[in-house]
Every structure is written in C-alpha cells, then in structure tokens.
Amino acid sequence: MNIKPWIVAAGAALLAGLCLTACKPTDTQTGGDAQSATPARPADVIKLSYSIFFPPTHVQCITATNWANEIQKRTGGRVQITVYPAGSLSKADQCYEGVTKGISDLGMSCFAYTRGRFPLIEGLDLPVGYPDGMTATRIANAMIQKYQPAELTDVKTLYVHAHGPGILASKKAVRSLADLKGLKVRATGLSAKIVESLGATPIAMSQPETYEALSKGVVDATLCPIETLKGWKQGETIEYVIDATAVGYTTAMFVVMNKDKWAALPADIQQIFLEVSREWIAKHGEAWDQADQAGREYVTELKRQFIDLPEAEQQAWKTAVKPVLDTFVAQAKTKNLPGEELLADIQAELAKAATAK
C-alpha cells in the first residue's frame, strides 16, 4: 500500500491539533484561571444544592453565593453549587431538617428558628451585650469549635456567623421599661424570652413574615439587628429605633452540609471546603457590620426617630434580662450541658474585645 508522504504529514498535524484543542482547559472550567486547577470532565462534576433563607439581594445571601463560587473556582469546576435563596427550596424554620433529610445538600438559616432543638447553642444568642457582628461571629465560631455541640452531630458544620446587636424597631415610642408593657414584639427563639423579660409580649415569626406583620399591625415592634430594617425593608413599617445594645443579643446562623454528601466528597475537595469556610467567617462578620451601617443610614434617610436610653434605663434593662441568662444556665445543667462554662467563655471574650478597642 503506497501512501504519499504529504498525506502522512498532514494527518499527523491534524491529529496533533485535535489533541491540543481537547487538552486545553477553558476559562469557564477553571474559574477564569486556566493554570489554577485541572478542569473537570462533565462526569466528574459534583453538583450540590444550597438552601438559603435570605433574599437574593441581601448581603448575607450575596456573601454565601460568593463562597459557593469560590468553592467552584478552587476545585477547578469539580464542584458546582446552585443557590436557592429566599427559602425557595426549604423554609427558614425547616432548613436544618431539610439538610439532614437531603432536601438540600447545604443550608443556611438561624438556629433560633427551631426553638429547643439546639439547647447549648442557644447560649450564643443570650443578651450579653454584643458590640458588633464581627465580634459576635468570631465568638460564635470559637464556641462551636471548643464545645463541639452534640446537637450538631447529624450534619457537617462548615461555619457559623452572627449578626450585630439587636435593637428595638417600633411603631410606638419606647423610652423606658414601662413603655414596653403590652407591646407586641416580633421575636424568635431566645429573643422571645428577652422580650418577655422586658415586659412585652413576644410573637414568634421568621424575618420573611415580619414586614407584613408590622404593616398590618399584627405586631407593634420587632427585636432585630438594625441591618434588617434595610435588608428586609422593615424600616418602611416602623417609626422609632430604640438603642437596646445594653442587652445586645445576636442570632447565630449555621452553614451546614448533609453528612452523607460530605462523606462522599474526595479528601482534597473536603479540604478546600474547610479552607474557604475558614476564610468566609471574617467575610460574613464584615458583611454584618457593613449592613448595620447601611441599615442605620437607610432609616435615617426615612427620617425615623432614634431613641437613646439613659444610663439608668440601660442598667434597668440589663437587670430585667438577667433571669434569661440564669434560666439558660439552669436548664443546661439539667441536661448535663456546659451552659455555665459557655456563658463564662462568651463573657470573657466580650471583655477581651472591649479592652482591645
């Protein structure tokens, strides 16, 4: 069989060109950096769902979406996470159980939305005077790391974050404890106990329900971080912002993964999840503080009235909520949980933070 040399040469050149084309990674596969990681073949891509209760425009949803994108980038496209915001895959109070049951592979919501489900972690939300979201987030992660709560053993906890100090946003003026009598206040989880100890009436509901409840007069006020007034547009429904940081509580929020899905991940991908999650702790803390500032500016533009409590009144509020702390410690003890130690550690961390400023 006589094959002309030029045909052989042309065929070899074509084959080499095809090989180079097939082997060259694309920007899409590598997250924009063709040299950063080996591109994934379609069959190798791990697709995960992420349920988030925040609306897509909320800074915490944006921060979480950036986390998901960073996972995809650092794995070279081997992991692709689809975010389902605004409770579209699982409602805020069903998100955690949704992860355990495989409704979503990942989930972000508040521990407090399932009252009694996390008896030790409730201690993170106590009204101990958190100064800002960064401090609250840092302390929450440190406590989860130290105590490894048994109530989280049915998921893989990647990290937690926590908002800045709760304030009282109200349709009516509140300048003293006496003004709280009979006031219907939206509160969830442990914050409901705070409201009750202050003499008001707590009404449990999630953030997505609160705007309508305030608009229709179902509640008179809400105990919340000030960012909520912009992030959930609740500033449109209230007239007064009362500085309650003397009893500043937080709400710890989880980022967890289905245990089986986590176990199925290759070891190198698990490591990437852990590395990115550690980095995102500070990003969420910063986002909370930026959102608080934006919330303050938002209600200022709406010409809402700010009420600062005098020192004597602040002390009265602290005294009023002390039974909440005592009850947490007592209940934890009945369940053989280190509630007293957890509270002491939180207060010690807050004292360090105050000294550092």
C-alpha positions as CSV (number, residue, x, y, z in Angstrom):
1,M,0.0,0.0,0.0
2,N,1.6,3.2,-1.2
3,I,0.7,6.3,1.0
4,K,2.2,9.5,-0.2
5,P,4.4,11.2,2.5
6,W,2.5,14.5,2.3
7,I,-0.7,12.7,3.3
8,V,1.0,11.2,6.3
9,A,2.4,14.5,7.4
10,A,-0.9,16.3,7.0
11,G,-2.7,13.6,9.0
12,A,-0.1,13.8,11.9
13,A,-0.5,17.6,12.0
14,L,-4.3,17.3,12.2
15,L,-4.2,14.8,15.0
16,A,-1.8,16.9,17.0
17,G,-4.0,19.9,16.6
18,L,-7.1,18.0,17.8
19,C,-5.2,16.8,20.8
20,L,-4.1,20.3,21.8
21,T,-7.6,21.6,21.4
22,A,-9.1,18.8,23.5
23,C,-6.5,19.1,26.3
24,K,-6.6,22.9,26.7
25,P,-8.7,24.0,29.7
26,T,-11.2,26.8,29.2
27,D,-11.6,29.8,31.4
28,T,-15.1,28.6,32.3
29,Q,-13.7,25.3,33.6
30,T,-11.0,26.9,35.7
31,G,-13.0,29.8,37.1
32,G,-11.0,32.3,34.9
33,D,-7.5,31.0,35.6
34,A,-6.6,28.2,33.1
35,Q,-3.5,27.3,35.2
36,S,-5.0,27.2,38.6
37,A,-6.6,23.7,38.5
38,T,-7.2,20.7,36.3
39,P,-10.6,21.1,34.6
40,A,-13.4,18.7,35.4
41,R,-14.9,16.4,32.9
42,P,-18.7,16.5,33.0
43,A,-18.9,13.1,34.6
44,D,-16.7,14.3,37.4
45,V,-18.7,17.4,38.4
46,I,-20.2,17.3,41.9
47,K,-23.5,19.2,41.8
48,L,-24.8,20.5,45.1
49,S,-27.9,22.4,46.2
50,Y,-27.7,25.2,48.8
51,S,-30.9,26.5,50.6
52,I,-30.6,30.0,52.0
53,F,-33.5,31.8,53.7
54,F,-32.2,35.3,52.9
55,P,-33.5,37.0,49.7
56,P,-31.0,37.2,46.8
57,T,-30.3,40.9,47.3
58,H,-29.4,40.5,51.0
59,V,-25.7,41.0,51.7
60,Q,-25.5,37.6,53.5
61,C,-27.0,35.8,50.5
62,I,-24.5,37.6,48.3
63,T,-21.7,36.6,50.6
64,A,-22.8,33.0,50.7
65,T,-23.1,32.9,46.9
66,N,-19.5,34.2,46.7
67,W,-18.5,31.4,49.0
68,A,-20.1,28.9,46.6
69,N,-18.4,30.5,43.6
70,E,-15.1,30.3,45.4
71,I,-15.5,26.6,46.0
72,Q,-16.2,26.1,42.3
73,K,-13.1,28.1,41.4
74,R,-10.7,26.4,43.7
75,T,-11.9,23.0,42.7
76,G,-11.4,23.8,39.1
77,G,-15.1,23.3,38.4
78,R,-15.2,19.9,40.0
79,V,-17.9,21.3,42.4
80,Q,-20.9,23.3,41.3
81,I,-23.2,24.7,43.9
82,T,-26.7,26.0,43.0
83,V,-28.0,28.6,45.5
84,Y,-31.7,28.6,46.2
85,P,-32.4,31.9,48.0
86,A,-35.5,33.3,49.9
87,G,-36.5,29.9,51.2
88,S,-37.4,28.6,47.8
89,L,-36.1,25.1,48.4
90,S,-36.8,24.9,52.2
91,K,-38.4,27.4,54.5
92,A,-36.3,29.2,57.1
93,D,-37.5,27.1,60.0
94,Q,-37.2,23.9,58.0
95,C,-33.8,24.4,56.5
96,Y,-31.7,22.5,59.0
97,E,-34.0,19.4,58.9
98,G,-34.1,19.8,55.1
99,V,-30.3,19.3,55.1
100,T,-30.5,16.2,57.3
101,K,-33.2,14.7,55.1
102,G,-31.4,15.5,51.8
103,I,-34.0,18.1,50.6
104,S,-30.9,20.3,50.1
105,D,-27.2,19.4,50.3
106,L,-26.3,22.6,52.1
107,G,-28.3,25.0,54.2
108,M,-28.1,28.4,55.9
109,S,-30.6,29.6,58.4
110,C,-30.9,30.5,62.1
111,F,-30.6,28.0,65.0
112,A,-33.3,30.0,66.8
113,Y,-35.9,29.2,64.2
114,T,-36.1,25.7,65.7
115,R,-36.6,26.6,69.4
116,G,-35.4,23.8,71.8
117,R,-33.6,21.9,69.0
118,F,-30.2,23.4,69.9
119,P,-30.2,23.7,73.8
120,L,-26.5,24.5,74.1
121,I,-26.1,26.7,71.0
122,E,-29.0,28.9,72.4
123,G,-26.4,30.3,74.7
124,L,-24.8,32.1,71.8
125,D,-27.9,34.3,71.4
126,L,-28.0,35.5,75.0
127,P,-28.4,39.2,75.7
128,V,-24.8,39.7,76.9
129,G,-24.1,43.0,75.0
130,Y,-22.5,42.0,71.7
131,P,-21.0,45.2,70.3
132,D,-21.0,44.2,66.5
133,G,-21.4,41.4,64.0
134,M,-17.7,40.7,63.6
135,T,-17.3,40.1,67.3
136,A,-20.4,38.0,67.5
137,T,-19.4,35.9,64.5
138,R,-15.9,35.4,65.8
139,I,-17.1,34.3,69.3
140,A,-19.8,32.0,67.9
141,N,-17.3,30.1,65.8
142,A,-14.8,29.9,68.7
143,M,-17.5,28.4,70.9
144,I,-18.7,25.9,68.3
145,Q,-15.1,24.8,67.8
146,K,-14.4,24.5,71.5
147,Y,-17.6,22.8,72.7
148,Q,-18.4,20.7,69.6
149,P,-22.1,20.6,70.5
150,A,-23.7,17.1,70.3
151,E,-26.8,18.7,68.7
152,L,-24.8,19.2,65.5
153,T,-23.7,15.6,65.0
154,D,-26.3,14.9,62.3
155,V,-24.7,17.4,59.9
156,K,-21.3,18.6,58.9
157,T,-20.9,22.2,60.2
158,L,-18.8,24.3,57.9
159,Y,-19.0,27.5,59.9
160,V,-21.5,29.9,61.6
161,H,-22.0,33.6,61.6
162,A,-24.0,36.0,63.8
163,H,-25.5,39.5,63.4
164,G,-24.7,42.7,65.3
165,P,-26.5,43.7,68.4
166,G,-30.3,43.6,68.4
167,I,-32.2,46.9,68.6
168,L,-35.9,47.5,69.1
169,A,-37.6,48.9,66.0
170,S,-41.1,50.1,66.9
171,K,-44.2,51.8,65.5
172,K,-44.6,53.3,69.0
173,A,-42.1,55.3,71.1
174,V,-40.3,53.3,73.8
175,R,-38.2,55.3,76.3
176,S,-38.5,53.0,79.4
177,L,-39.4,49.5,80.5
178,A,-42.9,50.9,81.3
179,D,-43.4,51.7,77.7
180,L,-42.9,48.0,76.8
181,K,-45.9,46.8,78.8
182,G,-48.4,45.3,76.4
183,L,-46.3,45.9,73.3
184,K,-46.5,43.0,70.8
185,V,-42.9,42.4,69.6
186,R,-41.7,40.1,66.9
187,A,-39.1,37.8,68.3
188,T,-37.7,34.3,67.6
189,G,-36.1,31.7,69.8
190,L,-34.2,33.1,72.7
191,S,-35.0,36.7,71.8
192,A,-38.7,35.8,72.6
193,K,-37.5,35.2,76.2
194,I,-35.7,38.6,76.2
195,V,-38.9,40.4,75.0
196,E,-40.9,38.6,77.7
197,S,-38.4,39.5,80.5
198,L,-38.6,43.2,79.4
199,G,-42.4,43.1,80.0
200,A,-43.6,43.0,76.3
201,T,-45.5,40.2,74.5
202,P,-43.3,38.1,72.1
203,I,-44.8,37.0,68.8
204,A,-42.7,34.3,67.1
205,M,-42.1,34.6,63.4
206,S,-39.3,34.5,60.9
207,Q,-37.9,37.5,59.2
208,P,-39.7,36.9,55.8
209,E,-43.0,37.2,57.7
210,T,-42.2,40.3,59.7
211,Y,-42.7,43.1,57.1
212,E,-46.4,42.1,56.6
213,A,-47.0,41.6,60.3
214,L,-45.7,45.1,61.1
215,S,-47.6,46.6,58.2
216,K,-50.9,45.1,59.3
217,G,-50.4,45.7,63.0
218,V,-50.1,42.1,63.9
219,V,-47.0,43.2,65.9
220,D,-46.1,46.7,67.2
221,A,-42.3,46.2,67.0
222,T,-39.5,43.9,66.2
223,L,-36.4,43.0,68.1
224,C,-33.7,42.7,65.4
225,P,-30.3,43.9,64.2
226,I,-30.6,47.3,62.6
227,E,-29.5,45.9,59.2
228,T,-32.9,44.1,59.0
229,L,-34.6,47.5,58.6
230,K,-33.0,47.8,55.2
231,G,-32.2,44.2,54.2
232,W,-35.8,43.2,54.7
233,K,-37.3,46.7,54.1
234,Q,-38.8,46.7,57.6
235,G,-37.7,50.3,58.1
236,E,-40.7,51.3,56.0
237,T,-43.1,49.9,58.6
238,I,-41.7,51.5,61.8
239,E,-41.3,55.0,63.2
240,Y,-38.7,54.6,66.1
241,V,-35.4,52.8,66.5
242,I,-34.5,52.2,70.2
243,D,-30.9,51.6,71.1
244,A,-31.1,48.3,73.1
245,T,-27.4,47.4,72.7
246,A,-27.0,47.3,76.5
247,V,-28.8,44.0,76.3
248,G,-27.4,43.3,72.8
249,Y,-28.2,39.8,71.7
250,T,-27.3,38.1,68.5
251,T,-28.7,35.3,66.4
252,A,-26.3,32.6,65.4
253,M,-26.7,31.2,61.9
254,F,-25.5,27.9,60.6
255,V,-23.9,26.8,57.3
256,V,-24.2,23.0,57.3
257,M,-23.9,20.2,54.9
258,N,-25.7,16.8,54.6
259,K,-23.5,14.3,56.4
260,D,-23.6,11.7,53.6
261,K,-22.9,14.3,50.9
262,W,-19.9,15.4,53.0
263,A,-18.6,11.9,53.4
264,A,-18.8,11.3,49.7
265,L,-16.6,14.2,48.8
266,P,-13.0,13.4,47.9
267,A,-10.5,14.3,50.6
268,D,-8.9,17.1,48.6
269,I,-12.3,18.7,48.0
270,Q,-13.2,18.4,51.7
271,Q,-10.0,20.4,52.4
272,I,-11.0,23.1,50.0
273,F,-14.4,23.4,51.6
274,L,-12.8,23.8,55.0
275,E,-10.2,26.3,53.8
276,V,-12.8,28.5,52.1
277,S,-15.2,28.3,55.0
278,R,-12.5,29.5,57.5
279,E,-11.8,32.5,55.2
280,W,-15.5,33.3,54.9
281,I,-16.1,33.6,58.7
282,A,-14.5,37.1,58.6
283,K,-16.2,38.0,55.4
284,H,-19.6,37.3,57.0
285,G,-18.7,39.3,60.1
286,E,-17.6,42.2,57.9
287,A,-20.8,41.9,55.9
288,W,-22.9,42.1,59.0
289,D,-21.2,45.3,60.2
290,Q,-21.4,46.9,56.8
291,A,-25.1,46.0,56.6
292,D,-25.7,47.5,60.1
293,Q,-24.2,50.8,58.9
294,A,-26.3,50.7,55.7
295,G,-29.4,50.0,57.8
296,R,-28.7,52.9,60.1
297,E,-28.2,55.2,57.0
298,Y,-31.4,53.8,55.5
299,V,-33.7,54.6,58.4
300,T,-32.0,57.9,58.8
301,E,-33.0,58.8,55.2
302,L,-36.5,57.6,56.0
303,K,-36.4,60.2,58.9
304,R,-37.2,57.6,61.6
305,Q,-36.6,58.8,65.1
306,F,-33.6,57.3,67.1
307,I,-34.1,56.9,70.9
308,D,-31.0,56.5,73.1
309,L,-31.8,55.1,76.6
310,P,-30.2,57.0,79.5
311,E,-27.6,55.0,81.5
312,A,-30.0,54.3,84.4
313,E,-32.5,52.8,81.9
314,Q,-29.9,50.7,80.3
315,Q,-29.0,49.2,83.7
316,A,-32.7,48.6,84.3
317,W,-32.9,46.6,81.0
318,K,-29.8,44.6,82.0
319,T,-31.3,43.7,85.3
320,A,-34.6,42.7,83.6
321,V,-32.9,40.2,81.3
322,K,-30.6,38.6,83.8
323,P,-33.1,35.9,84.6
324,V,-32.8,34.9,80.9
325,L,-29.1,34.1,81.5
326,D,-29.8,32.4,84.7
327,T,-32.5,30.2,83.2
328,F,-30.3,29.2,80.3
329,V,-27.6,28.0,82.8
330,A,-30.1,26.2,85.0
331,Q,-31.7,24.4,82.0
332,A,-28.4,23.4,80.5
333,K,-27.4,21.9,83.8
334,T,-30.5,19.7,83.9
335,K,-29.4,18.3,80.5
336,N,-25.8,17.8,81.6
337,L,-24.7,20.6,79.2
338,P,-21.9,23.0,80.0
339,G,-24.1,26.1,79.8
340,E,-22.4,27.9,82.7
341,E,-19.0,27.4,81.1
342,L,-20.2,28.5,77.7
343,L,-21.7,31.7,79.1
344,A,-18.5,32.4,81.1
345,D,-16.4,32.0,78.0
346,I,-18.6,34.3,75.9
347,Q,-18.5,37.0,78.6
348,A,-14.7,36.6,78.8
349,E,-14.3,37.0,75.1
350,L,-16.6,40.1,75.2
351,A,-14.4,41.6,77.9
352,K,-11.3,41.0,75.8
353,A,-13.0,42.6,72.8
354,A,-13.9,45.7,74.9
355,T,-10.4,46.0,76.2
356,A,-8.9,45.7,72.7
357,K,-10.9,48.7,71.4
